[in-house]
């Protein structure tokens, strides 16, 4: 487990192996949270919208489900 030291300005350097594994680039933003005494750094993709596009492409469409349900309701009225 890599160990880092805080500077006098409370800065740290992310070890190269972790930067490479997570594809962290210079100037990239990270979100920082605390959970049960641990500090969690999460890389924010340069374009979050592009990053999230298509993540549900293999999932059923909620809109299509609602349209089908509505059509069934109309048929039974």
C-alpha positions in Angstrom: 0.0 0.0 0.0 1.6 3.3 -1.1 2.1 5.9 1.6 2.2 9.7 0.9 3.1 12.6 3.1 1.2 15.9 3.2 3.2 19.1 2.4 3.2 22.2 4.5 0.2 23.3 2.4 -1.5 19.9 3.0 -0.9 18.8 -0.6 -0.2 15.2 -1.5 1.1 13.5 -4.7 -0.9 10.6 -6.1 1.5 7.7 -6.7 2.2 7.0 -10.4 0.8 3.5 -10.4 -2.6 4.8 -9.2 -2.6 7.8 -11.6 -1.9 5.4 -14.5 -4.5 2.9 -13.5 -7.2 5.5 -13.1 -6.0 7.6 -16.1 -5.7 10.7 -14.0 -4.2 13.6 -16.0 -2.5 16.8 -14.8 -5.1 19.5 -14.0 -8.0 16.9 -13.8 -10.6 17.5 -11.1 -11.2 15.0 -8.4 -14.1 14.9 -5.9 -13.1 14.4 -2.3 -15.3 12.8 0.3 -14.9 11.3 3.8 -16.4 8.0 4.8 -15.8 6.4 8.2 -12.5 8.2 8.7 -11.2 7.5 5.2 -10.6 10.1 2.5 -11.9 9.1 -0.9 -10.7 10.8 -4.0 -12.7 10.1 -7.2 -11.6 11.3 -10.6 -14.1 13.4 -12.4 -14.1 12.7 -16.2 -13.2 15.7 -18.4 -16.7 15.5 -20.0 -19.1 13.8 -17.5 -22.0 13.9 -20.0 -20.0 12.0 -22.6 -18.7 9.6 -19.9 -22.3 8.7 -18.9 -23.7 8.5 -22.4 -24.7 4.9 -23.2 -24.3 3.4 -19.7 -27.9 2.2 -19.8 -27.9 1.0 -23.4 -28.4 -2.6 -22.4 -31.1 -1.8 -20.0 -34.8 -1.7 -20.9 -36.1 1.8 -21.7 -38.3 3.2 -18.9 -40.1 5.4 -21.5 -41.0 2.4 -23.6 -42.3 0.5 -20.6 -44.5 3.5 -19.6 -45.8 3.8 -23.2 -46.7 0.1 -23.3 -48.4 0.3 -19.9 -50.4 3.3 -21.0 -51.5 1.6 -24.3 -52.7 -1.5 -22.2 -54.6 0.9 -19.9 -56.3 2.5 -22.9 -57.3 -0.9 -24.4 -58.9 -1.9 -21.1 -60.9 1.3 -20.7 
